[in-house]
Amino acid sequence: MGAFGVEIEVVPPEVTAEIARKTNLFLVSMGGGKGGDCQYLFACDVLGTNTGHVPRHSKKYADLAVEYARIQQMRIDAFKAFVGEVQSGAYPSAPYVVSAAKEEMEAFRKNMAKL
């Protein structure tokens, strides 16, 4: 039994460095300073998608939360426009429906009358 690595999360950098000096463990550091063998953050921290609590050790490289909010507003606006056009009768209009030829409609109506 044994371990090959450990996650160092939100510990003082001096502690991470000391563990690195005293062990052969592979140190994965998140908020534990530069003394680890690798650094990581969750994608929500890197991309800035979280809208609630942001951990103090996280660094935002993008602000996708703002972009997601903008896109959500676009969705809402689009569906409101769709509903409004359906309710007013503006949709569907000629460019968005298929028309039948006059002869085909006459034949269809004739067949429907037999039912």
Secondary structure by P-SEA (a helix, b strand, c coil): ccccccccccccaaaaaaaaaccccccccccccccccccccccccccccccccccccccccccaaaaaaaaaaaaaaaaaaaaaaaaaccccccccbbbbcaaaaaaaaaaaaac
